[in-house]
């Protein structure tokens, strides 16, 4: 019996050798198919340059075709559009040192003048004070007033050391009449100290991507190192108005409350005149200090849009009303010059070759929905960032590239491009199966 087994060994070795030969032959056959497809080349840069040259030559005809189809404002290419944005749009004659208009649905800037300059922002600071408090405390918590909080300068609620108030009532005092003593009492309650609360405010600013903002005080009184930009302040406001309780507080006409013992009663009324100046106005906060000048962050909500405006350094006494006229100018510009357009362009993407894959081709999918406020003169560029081939194994639903949407040369959005199937890498078992199909004339 043992001798019989020994005699079988040479035949097994021959079979193994033949299998290995067929494995390598089959792999070379697959590689030849890939190379002959033209989808994989050794010099990728040379191929890319050739494609880009051809694309540039056909660009004029392509744009003419788009214009005939009513899509002349959209252009597609495989190259990255110019990084410098095109200059267009209206030159508004505003009084503010810094001004900005933002689309509140996606934080796209529609207009700005010195919108990235660091400025003092006075009581518009309290937008962040309010939203941090709402996210880290309960409205029925009891706040005990410290002597430090009670000693804040005007504008004051005139709370006294040792008095107790519900946090909810102090937030109305904070946002409706901008009381500085209420701001500090809130900060000490929520953050332990003013410094601790400022850390919470700055952490939230970084979370929102506001890198040019630093909070030192919860009330916005002038302090060294206390600053923001019109852009960052608009982002903070855009975030805050998504909180229903924040909107409820800032849009309340008046609010009455009392100290918990009932010894003193208070009535605060909303000083935000903008709520009555424009249809759809929903906020949000005024401010003034000697250093900051008059400041205002406004918001309006329409069925098809949300607009956020910011003016900083918008005059000094007695020019108190300039912030209202500048804000209306910004908002009217956003309402009159922009309309909603669907900029997502459905695209049937070519399949990619899968190198060393058990299937030769991988099919791609791109889905999206991008209604965006656009001016008529703005141009959308779409650059498709897709590899020339994929390397097995390929897993279904993986991101293999991006469709990059640029508006006037500035990146607006990256939409992921996914593969659609699961493709395993060529292995020994796969080769044996293919060899069997070849031997049995099924290949």
Secondary structure, 3 states (H helix, E strand, C coil): CHHHHHHHHHHHHHHHHHHHHHHHHHHHHHHHHHHHHCCCCCCHHHHHHHHHHHHHHHHHHHHHHHHHCCCCCEEEECCCCCCCCCCCCCCCCCCCCEEEEEECCCCEEEEEECCCCCECCHHHHHHHHHHHHHHHCCCCCEEECCHHHHCCCCCCCCCCCCCEEEHHHHHHHHHHCCCHHHHHHHHHHHHCCHHHHHHHHHHHHHHCCCCCCECCCCCCCCCCCCEECHHHHHHHHHHHCCCHHHHHHHCCCEEEEECCCCCCEEEEECCCHHHHCCCCEEEEEEEEECCCEEEEEEEEEECCEEEEEEEECCCCCCCCCHHHHHHHHHHHHHHHHCEEEECCCCCCCCCEEEECECCCEECEECCCCCEEEECCCCCEEEEEEECCEEECCECCCCEEEEEEEEECCEEEEEEEEEECCCECECCHHHHHHHHHHHHCCCC
